[in-house]
Amino acid sequence: MPVTDSAETVFPAVPESVAAARRFTRAALTRHEIDPEIIDTATLLVSELATNAVVHATSTIRLRVGVGEEIRVEVRDASDDAPVIGELGPEWEYGRGLAIVATLADTWDWAPRETGKVVWFALARA
């Protein structure tokens, strides 16, 4: 997807960064004509990926929000561990984040980087 606009920032790997990532995403997306429900979904998915990065990485988190024909959001951290969608049971309190991303995103994936990885998702704008 060609990106026509993007916003990028870095957060420390602390719990407060999850709320900051949600605010940053919402602000980046509200500059465009995007359905508010799509913005809500993107914000939820960023929350899940940022939470995973805070919990599993001991590094800064780089967040990139790109808007073009679709919305593409990337979360980078310094962990080399591949993201895993675990088997979920109704009694599980944790481990649902990637399952939520896989269910709500139009597409998602991850890729290793020289230091760490990037996990991304895409959503249609309408």
N, C-alpha and C positions, 0 to 999 in steps of 0.2 A: 504494500500500500504506500503510495507517495504521501508523505506527511506534509501538510501545508502550514501547520503551526505546531509548535511543541513547547513544553515547559519542563524544566528539569531542576531538581534540587537534591540535597543530601541531608540525611537525618542521622543522628547518633542511634546506636542500637539500645534504646531505652524504651520502656513501655509508653511514655508520653509521645513518642514519635508516631505511633499508630494514629492517634487523633490528629496530629499535625499533617500526616500524609492524607488523611481523609479531607481535611480542610483545603490542602493544596490542590488535590484532585478536583474537588468541587469548584474551586475558584478558576482553575485552568479550563474546565469544561463549560462553565456558565458564560464564558466569553463568546461562545458559539451557539448557533441555533441547533440545540440538541434537546430532544424530549427529556423533561425532568425525570421521568422514570428510568431512562437510560443512564442519566447522571447518577441517580440513586444506586443503580446496579453497579456502575463502575466504582463508586465510592465504597460500596460493600466489598467488592472484590479486592480493591486496594487494601482495605482494612485486613482482609484475610492474608494477603501476601505480605504485608508489612508486619503483621503479627508473627507469621512464620519466620521472617527474617530476624525479628527481635529475639524470638525464642531460640532459634537454631544457629544464628550467626553471632559472632562477637566482633562485629565490624560496623562501619557506617553502612547506611542503606541509601542507595542512589535510586531515586524515583524519576521516571520520565513519562510524561503524558503527551501523546501525539494525537493530533486530529487531522484527518484528511477525509477520504471517502468513508473511513471507519475510524473508530477510536482504538488506539493501541497504547497499552500501559505496560511499562517494564519496571520491575523491581530487581535491583542488583545487590548482592551481598558477597561477602568474602568466603562463605562456606562452599566447600567442594562437594558437599553431599547433594545427591539428586533428590528432588522433591518426590514424595511417594504418597499416593492416595491409599490410605490404609483401609482394611476391612472395618466397617463400622457396625456397631451394635447399638440398640436403643439406649443402653445403659452407659455408653461412652460419653464422657464429658468433654474430651478434647479430640483433636484429630480430624475435624470435619472441614477445615479450611479449604484444602485442595478439592475436596468433593464438591463444595459449594462453587468454587471457581470452575470446575469441570462441568457442572450442571448449568450455570448461568451464562458463562462466556460463550460467544459464538465459536471461538477457537482459543486455545491456550497451549503453551509448551514451555520448554526451558532449554537452555544451552549453557554448556560450560564456557567459562572465560579464563583468560590467563591467570587471573586471581579470582576465584569464586565462580559465580554463575549468575545468569539472568533468568527470571521467570516472567513470562509475559502473558497477556490476554488481549483479545480483540472483541469489540462489540460493534454492531451496526449502529449508525447514527440515528436511525429512525426505526 
